[in-house]
Amino acid sequence: MNIAERTKIIRDRIQNACQRSNRDINEITLLAVSKTYGSNHIEDALAAGLNQIGENYVQEAVEKFDKLKNKQLTWHFIGPLQSNKTRAIAERFDWVQTVDRLKIAQRLNDQRPEELLPLNICVQVNISQDPAKSGIMLSELPQVADQISTLNNLRLRGLMAIPAANLEQSQLRLQFKEMSRALAELKKHHPHCDTLSMGMTGDLETAIESGSTMVRVGSGIFGPREPK
Ligand SMILES: *Cc1c(COP(=O)(O)O)cnc(C)c1O
C-alpha cells in the first residue's frame, strides 16, 4: 500500500468516528507524523493532501525542513524538548506541542525570530501520571497556562497528551475525556485555546469520540517504522 492509499483509510476511520459521535469532520486536523521517514515521503503525503507535519527529533527534522522549505507545510514539533535544541525549533517550526515546563517556553519565546508569526503552543499533560512520561499534571495547568500567555512570541493553543501504552479501553476513554474537560476549563480563561491533540494510529477513534481536535498519525500514513 502507498501513502495515498493509507491516508484514504485513515480519513475513512476519522469520518466514521465523527459520524458515531455526531462531530463535524472539519473539526479534526490530521497531523502526519513523519519521524524516521525522509523528505520524499513527506512530499508524497503532501500530494495526498496532507500539509500538517509532525516531527519528533530536532536534527532529523531540520534536515527535512531545509529540503522542503518552499513547500506549503505546517510543522509541528511533537518530541521531547531539550534546552539546547530550542533555538533550532523556534527558528523553523509553526507549532510545539510538547511544552511541559516554563523554562522551555521562555527559551522558545526568546528565540522566536521577530519576523515569524508567534509560535503555537500546546501544553503536554501527563494524563496517565506515568513517571516515565513527560508532561505536567493537570493540577499545574492553570498556572502554567497563565505564565505561557504572558509570552508575546508564543500563542497558547491548547493541550496535548500521550496516554500510557496498553491501557484498558475504558481507562483510555476516561483519560481522553479528562483531557477534554481540561480543555473546556482552560477555554474559560484562555478563550482562543481550540486544540486538543490526542489520538494516534491505534486509538484515533476513541480520541475523536472523546473530543480530540487533532490526531497524530504516523504508521497509519507512512507505514510501519523500523525500530530506531
Ligand atoms: C510517533 C508518534 C505518533 C504517531 O504514532 P503512530 O502510532 O505511528 O501513529 C504520535 N504522537 C507522538 C508524540 C509520537 O511520538
The ligand as an SDF file (V2000), in Angstrom:
LIG
                    3D

 15 15  0  0  0  0  0  0  0  0999 V2000
    5.2520    8.5610   16.8550 C   0  0  0  0  0  0  0  0  0  0  0  0
    4.2340    9.4430   17.4470 C   0  0  0  0  0  0  0  0  0  0  0  0
    2.9220    9.4650   16.9550 C   0  0  0  0  0  0  0  0  0  0  0  0
    2.4280    8.5720   15.8450 C   0  0  0  0  0  0  0  0  0  0  0  0
    2.3590    7.2470   16.2680 O   0  0  0  0  0  0  0  0  0  0  0  0
    1.7050    6.1090   15.3540 P   0  0  0  0  0  0  0  0  0  0  0  0
    1.3210    5.0630   16.3150 O   0  0  0  0  0  0  0  0  0  0  0  0
    2.7350    5.6830   14.3830 O   0  0  0  0  0  0  0  0  0  0  0  0
    0.5270    6.7160   14.6730 O   0  0  0  0  0  0  0  0  0  0  0  0
    2.0390   10.3580   17.5500 C   0  0  0  0  0  0  0  0  0  0  0  0
    2.4030   11.1720   18.5490 N   0  0  0  0  0  0  0  0  0  0  0  0
    3.6490   11.1750   19.0480 C   0  0  0  0  0  0  0  0  0  0  0  0
    4.0070   12.1070   20.1560 C   0  0  0  0  0  0  0  0  0  0  0  0
    4.5950   10.2980   18.5170 C   0  0  0  0  0  0  0  0  0  0  0  0
    5.8330   10.2990   19.0300 O   0  0  0  0  0  0  0  0  0  0  0  0
  1  2  1  0
  2  3  1  0
  2 14  2  0
  3  4  1  0
  3 10  2  0
  4  5  1  0
  5  6  1  0
  6  7  2  0
  6  8  1  0
  6  9  1  0
 10 11  1  0
 11 12  2  0
 12 13  1  0
 12 14  1  0
 14 15  1  0
M  END
$$$$
